[in-house]
């Protein structure tokens, strides 16, 4: 295992997972504040358990698939996934679409949950447990996909998994300490960086799956990251100029 390849993989998995876990934590906090921490923790625990079972099921199955096919398939999916994030991040950075607001999400979820809040002595709160379970599963499945896509194609499941676990630990610690939505976490900036990283890794693995001999081998990822970052920054500049021109009209 090359450190030059393992560290970027771990960093990409950490940043991508951090974004997803922040979104999940926002809703879990809303459930806990409005309807109680017991159902919020139960739903979160059930979601994490189901995700663990999913990982254990998919892991052995990946070993039976030829490496080239894995690289081509997951590289394509990763490239599409990263480009989707990067497109939205560019438009947000340029002011073309609104930034994602975790504080607003927290308030919306709190209002929805409060509308149907049951009495504390009515036993298990199915609505609260279901809300926490749903968000953990939805965001967690994306994390599982990111870890598999980043790790399976190049034999880097361990670094990718470690990056995701580190992100989970960081967000969980922040949730315990602050007990409020992580509005100060620069999620939109994270999505910009993650979009660049996932697009670069996706391009690299599509090339690997097609038999492309990358110059510098694993170090080509660094050049791809720099290239995508440069193109994205230029795109932000062009979009801002177009937005200014429209505003002037």
C-alpha positions, 0 to 999 in steps of 0.5 A: 500500500502506497502512502502517496495513494492511501493519504489522499484516499483517506482525506477524500473519504474523511471530507465526503463523510464529514459533509454527510454526517453533518447533515445527519447530525442536524436532523438527529439533534432536532429529534433529540431537542424536540422529542427526546434524546432516547428515541433519537439515539435509538433511531441513530443506533438502529441506522448505524447497525443496518449500515454495518450489516450492509458494509459486511454484506458488500465487502466480501462480494467485491472481492469476487469482481475483477479489479479492472471492472471495479475500477471502471464501474465505481470510477464512473459512478464516483465521477458522476457523483463528484461532478454533481456535487461540484456543479452545485458547489460552483453555483453556490460559490458564484451566488447562482443558487442559495447556500445550504443552511444547516440552521434552517434545516434544524428549524424546519425539522424541529417545527415538523416534529413538534407538530405531532409530538406525543406525550412522554409517557406513551412508550416508544416514539415511533415518529422520532425513532423513524426520523433519526433512522431515516436520516442516518440511513440516507446519509450513511448509504452515501458514506458507504458508497463513497468508502466503497468507491474510493477504496475498492478500486485501488485496494484502499478500503482500509484507508477509506474506511478509516477516513469515514470513521474519523469523520464520524468520530469528529461529528459525534464529538461536536454533537455531544459538546455543542448540542446544536446545529453545526451552522458554523461548519463550512459545509458548502466549502467542504462540498466544493473540495469534496466535489474536486476530490471525487471527480479527480479520483473518479477520472483516475479510476476510469482511466485505470479500468480502461488500461490508461498508463497514468504518468507518475502512477498514483501521483497523477491523482494530485495533478488531476485534483489541481486541474479540477480545482483550477477549472472549478475556480474559473467556472465560479469566476465566469458564473459570477460575471454572468450573474453580475451582468444579469443583475445589471440588466 
